[in-house]
Amino acid sequence: MAMLIPIRITLVFFVFLVFSACDEFAGEDMLLSAQADFSAKRYQASFNKSLKLARQNNAEAQFRLGLLYENGFGVSKNMHE
């Protein structure tokens, strides 16, 4: 019984790491997609994806939102956002 506790803790930790990594990869995929949309001048799609990631504290997405607002790409030009 005493041996099962460390195994369970290790298993829970492993599952946590796997799910954390899945979120990271999903965020990276969305960031790449937002970058592709930006390059293809699909600014509204880039904005929507970047906004979602920015709300999750993704610094690159926050920077991209700044570019979109600064230049008025897909949104109204707003130097305060």
Secondary structure, 3 states (H helix, E strand, C coil): CCCHHHHHHHHHHHHHHHHHHHHHHHHHHHHHHHHHHHHCCCHHHHHHHHHHHHCCCCHHHHHHHHHHHHHCCCCCCCCCC
